[in-house]
């Protein structure tokens, strides 16, 4: 579908245009009906007891939301707040609303991104398809005083105090159609609902710029942190990859960005093995990824690593940990704190357990 959206598979787009356009039309109609029901009060919009920040996107595929959730949640903790990350736990087997136990839960139980965030941030991660209920659980169990919604732009049944929208500008698209005819999950007009735009991998196209003229924008790039030996459980410097022949595999919304990062830090990526986003790995998958004799190292992402850690992982299999680097990060944090009515540095650690009531 990505090749169709980008105009690369012109014959396929021509053949599929009518059925895709029909599905896209009904999808758009459903979005308009939903919006009308919420705006008219026929469907309930809840307000949490605490401030709610959403990190989301408007297109299909990976835009780098999860590293931003990681970075912002840790920054808020440094400001003296007690944040909780709220996520639906895509692909999880465990039902209901619950907090992630990073020591005992598996990616299959709670979802790969939920487990990765819990292990990496050491911040409470609460999984639930009903976001208002998940926030209530987080307040009662963990005393959080601010909620961060992972992939929250499409959540309409909850008041969000700050809407952060991540836009991948690496390849500006002329195709602004709704899914499945195009890559958009929402009409382009909804860009105006964002309080701040986080732009990664390039410059926004004219249409996106037109709808976001008055909205603050912050550039984001993703940089490597360290290399982790999965079998030996050891951290090493990512520059160990420099000049090394590597087999890389990933199951992200945008695998190419991972391979590009490996090349930027000097790895010789001789084999690329692509899996779909949220792929559930098998022993056969792992065997395939480690079967090449011309690669000294096998490297994957931190998100994928949580799904193979329980397997019999051979030696020389690593994950590359990354972090979001936000240009003018302090400016974004100040905007965030101002929006929720908190001045930077005016909170004391003793106040972490006391929820901030939103009037």
C-alpha positions in Angstrom: 0.0 0.0 0.0 2.8 2.4 0.8 4.1 2.1 -2.8 0.6 2.8 -4.1 0.3 5.9 -1.8 3.7 7.2 -3.1 2.7 6.8 -6.7 5.4 4.1 -7.3 2.9 1.3 -8.2 0.9 3.3 -10.8 -0.6 0.2 -12.4 -1.8 -1.2 -9.1 -3.2 2.2 -8.1 -5.1 2.4 -11.4 -6.5 -1.1 -10.9 -7.4 -0.6 -7.3 -8.6 3.0 -7.4 -12.3 2.4 -7.5 -12.5 -0.1 -4.6 -10.1 1.9 -2.5 -12.0 5.1 -3.2 -15.2 3.5 -2.1 -13.8 2.3 1.2 -12.1 5.6 1.7 -15.5 7.4 1.2 -17.3 5.3 3.8 -14.3 5.7 6.2 -14.6 9.5 5.8 -18.3 9.4 6.3 -17.9 7.4 9.5 -15.3 10.0 10.7 -17.8 12.8 10.1 -20.6 11.0 11.8 -18.4 10.3 14.8 -17.3 14.0 14.9 -20.9 15.2 14.8 -22.0 12.9 17.6 -19.2 14.1 19.8 -19.7 17.8 19.0 -23.4 17.6 19.5 -23.1 15.9 22.9 -24.7 12.7 21.8 -21.5 10.8 22.6 -19.9 11.5 26.0 -16.5 13.2 26.3 -14.9 12.5 29.7 -12.5 14.9 31.5 -9.9 13.3 33.7 -9.0 14.6 37.2 -5.5 15.3 36.0 -3.9 16.9 32.9 -3.8 14.8 29.8 -1.1 15.1 27.1 -1.6 13.3 23.8 1.3 12.2 21.5 -0.1 11.1 18.2 0.0 11.2 14.4 -2.4 11.7 11.5 -1.0 9.2 9.0 -0.6 5.5 8.8 2.8 3.9 9.6 5.6 4.9 11.9 6.3 8.5 12.7 8.5 8.1 15.8 5.8 8.6 18.5 7.1 6.1 21.0 10.6 7.6 21.5 8.9 11.0 22.0 6.6 9.5 24.7 9.7 8.0 26.3 11.5 11.4 26.3 8.6 13.5 27.4 7.6 11.2 30.2 11.1 11.2 31.6 11.4 15.0 31.3 8.1 15.4 33.2 9.4 13.2 36.0 12.5 15.4 36.2 10.2 18.3 36.7 8.8 16.7 39.8 5.7 15.2 38.3 4.6 11.6 38.5 3.6 10.8 34.9 1.8 7.7 33.7 1.9 6.4 30.1 -1.5 5.3 28.8 -1.5 3.0 25.8 -3.9 0.5 24.3 -1.3 -2.3 24.1 -1.7 -3.2 20.4 -1.8 -6.9 19.9 -1.9 -7.9 23.5 -3.4 -11.1 24.8 -4.1 -9.9 28.3 -7.6 -8.4 28.6 -8.9 -5.5 30.6 -7.1 -2.5 32.1 -3.9 -3.0 34.0 -0.4 -1.7 34.8 2.5 -3.3 33.0 4.9 -5.4 35.2 8.2 -5.0 33.3 9.8 -7.9 35.2 7.2 -10.5 34.6 5.0 -9.5 31.7 5.8 -10.5 28.1 5.3 -8.5 24.9 2.6 -11.0 23.9 0.8 -10.3 27.1 0.8 -6.5 27.1 2.0 -5.4 23.7 5.5 -4.7 22.5 5.5 -0.9 22.8 3.9 -1.0 26.3 6.6 -3.4 27.6 9.4 -1.5 26.0 8.3 1.8 27.5 7.9 0.2 31.0 11.3 -1.3 30.9 13.1 1.7 29.4 11.5 4.6 31.3 10.8 3.0 34.7 7.6 5.0 34.6 4.1 3.5 35.2 2.6 2.2 31.9 -1.1 1.5 32.0 -2.8 -0.6 29.2 -6.4 -0.3 28.4 -8.6 0.3 25.3 -10.8 2.7 27.4 -8.4 5.5 28.0 -10.5 7.4 30.7 -10.8 4.2 32.6 -7.1 3.5 32.3 -6.3 7.0 33.7 -8.6 6.4 36.7 -6.8 3.1 37.3 -3.4 4.8 37.1 -4.5 7.5 39.6 -5.9 5.1 42.1 -3.1 2.5 41.9 0.0 4.6 41.2 -1.0 8.2 42.2 0.0 9.6 38.8 -0.6 13.4 38.4 -0.3 13.7 34.6 -1.2 11.2 31.9 0.6 10.8 28.5 -1.5 9.1 25.8 0.6 7.1 23.4 -1.1 7.4 20.0 -3.8 9.6 21.3 -4.7 11.9 18.4 -7.7 9.7 17.3 -9.0 9.4 20.9 -12.2 11.5 20.9 -13.9 10.4 24.2 -11.4 12.2 26.4 -10.5 15.9 26.9 -6.8 16.4 26.1 -5.1 19.4 27.6 -2.2 19.3 25.1 -2.3 17.7 21.7 1.2 17.0 20.3 1.2 15.8 16.7 4.2 14.0 15.1 4.6 14.5 11.4 7.0 12.5 9.3 8.2 15.0 6.6 10.9 12.7 5.1 8.9 12.2 2.0 6.2 14.9 1.6 3.2 13.3 0.0 1.0 14.8 -2.7 -1.5 12.1 -1.8 -3.6 13.5 1.1 -6.4 11.0 0.7 -7.9 9.1 3.6 -7.0 5.5 4.2 -7.0 3.2 2.3 -6.8 5.4 -0.8 -4.2 7.5 0.9 -2.1 7.4 4.1 -4.2 9.7 6.2 -6.1 8.5 9.3 -7.9 11.9 9.6 -8.8 14.7 7.2 -5.9 17.1 6.7 -8.0 19.9 8.3 -7.5 18.2 11.7 -3.9 19.4 11.7 -5.4 22.6 13.2 -6.4 20.7 16.3 -2.8 20.3 17.4 -1.2 22.5 20.0 2.3 21.8 18.8 3.8 20.0 15.8 6.8 17.8 16.1 8.5 17.5 12.7 11.0 14.7 11.9 12.9 13.7 8.8 12.6 16.8 6.6 10.3 19.7 5.9 6.6 19.9 5.9 4.9 20.1 2.5 2.8 23.1 1.5 -0.5 21.7 2.6 0.7 20.8 6.0 2.3 24.2 6.4 -0.9 26.0 5.3 -3.0 24.2 8.0 -0.4 24.7 10.8 0.8 28.3 10.2 0.0 29.5 13.7 1.0 26.3 15.5 4.5 26.0 17.3 6.8 23.6 15.5 9.7 21.6 17.0 12.2 19.6 14.9 13.0 16.1 16.1 15.7 13.7 15.1 16.5 10.3 16.5 20.0 9.5 17.8 21.6 6.2 19.0 22.2 5.7 22.7 23.9 2.4 23.1 24.2 -1.2 21.7 22.8 -4.0 23.9 24.0 -7.6 23.7 20.7 -9.5 24.2 22.2 -12.9 25.2 25.0 -11.6 27.5 22.9 -8.6 28.7 25.7 -6.1 28.3 25.7 -2.5 27.1 28.2 -1.4 24.6 29.0 1.7 22.6 27.0 2.0 19.3 30.2 2.9 17.5 31.1 -0.8 17.8 29.0 -1.1 14.6 31.3 1.1 12.6 32.6 -0.8 9.6 31.0 -4.1 10.7 29.0 -6.2 8.2 25.5 -6.4 9.8 22.3 -8.2 9.2 19.5 -5.9 10.3 15.9 -6.8 10.9 12.9 -4.8 12.1 9.1 -4.8 12.5 8.3 -1.1 12.7 5.9 1.1 10.9 8.9 2.5 9.1 11.7 0.0 8.9 13.7 2.1 6.5 14.4 4.7 9.1 16.1 2.1 11.3 18.4 0.9 8.5 19.2 4.5 7.6 20.3 5.2 11.2 22.5 2.1 11.2 24.3 3.3 8.0 24.7 6.8 9.4 26.7 5.4 12.4 28.9 3.4 10.0 27.4 -0.1 9.9 27.7 -2.0 6.7 24.1 -3.3 6.3 24.6 -6.3 4.1 21.2 -7.9 4.7 17.8 -6.3 5.6 14.9 -8.4 6.7 11.6 -6.7 7.0 8.7 -7.7 9.2 5.3 -6.0 9.5 4.7 -3.6 12.4 4.0 -5.4 15.7 5.1 -8.7 14.2 5.1 -11.7 16.6 8.4 -13.4 16.1 8.9 -17.2 15.9 12.0 -19.3 16.4 12.0 -19.7 12.6 12.1 -16.0 12.1 15.1 -15.7 14.5 16.9 -18.5 12.8 16.4 -16.8 9.4 17.8 -13.5 10.7 20.9 -15.2 12.2 21.6 -17.5 9.2 23.9 -15.3 7.1 27.6 -16.2 7.3 28.8 -12.9 5.8 27.5 -10.9 8.8 29.4 -10.6 12.0 26.5 -9.0 13.9 22.7 -9.1 13.8 21.0 -5.9 15.0 17.4 -5.1 15.6 15.4 -2.4 17.4 14.6 -2.2 21.1 10.9 -2.7 20.3 11.6 -5.9 18.4 14.1 -7.1 21.0 11.4 -7.4 23.8 9.6 -10.0 21.6 12.7 -12.3 21.1 14.3 -11.9 24.5 12.6 -15.1 25.8 13.9 -17.2 22.9 17.3 -18.9 22.6 19.0 -15.9 21.2 22.4 -16.7 19.6 25.5 -14.7 20.4 26.2 -11.5 18.5 22.5 -10.4 18.4 22.1 -6.9 19.6 19.5 -4.1 19.7 20.2 -0.5 19.1 18.6 1.8 21.7 17.7 5.3 20.4 16.3 8.5 21.9 14.4 11.5 20.5 16.5 14.6 20.3 14.1 17.6 20.2 15.4 20.9 19.0 14.5 23.5 21.7 13.4 20.8 24.0 13.2 23.2 26.9 10.9 25.4 24.9 8.5 22.5 24.3 8.6 21.5 28.0 7.8 25.1 29.0 4.9 25.1 26.5 3.7 21.9 27.9 3.9 22.9 31.6 2.3 26.3 30.9 -0.6 24.6 29.1 -1.3 22.4 32.2 -0.7 25.3 34.6 2.6 24.3 36.1 5.7 26.4 36.2 9.0 24.7 35.5 10.8 23.8 38.8 7.9 24.8 41.1 7.0 21.3 42.0 8.6 19.4 44.8 9.1 15.6 44.8 6.9 15.4 47.9 4.0 16.5 45.8 4.2 13.7 43.2 1.5 11.7 44.8 -1.0 14.5 44.7 -3.1 14.7 41.5 -3.3 18.1 39.8 -7.0 18.7 39.5 -8.0 20.2 36.1 -10.8 22.7 36.5 
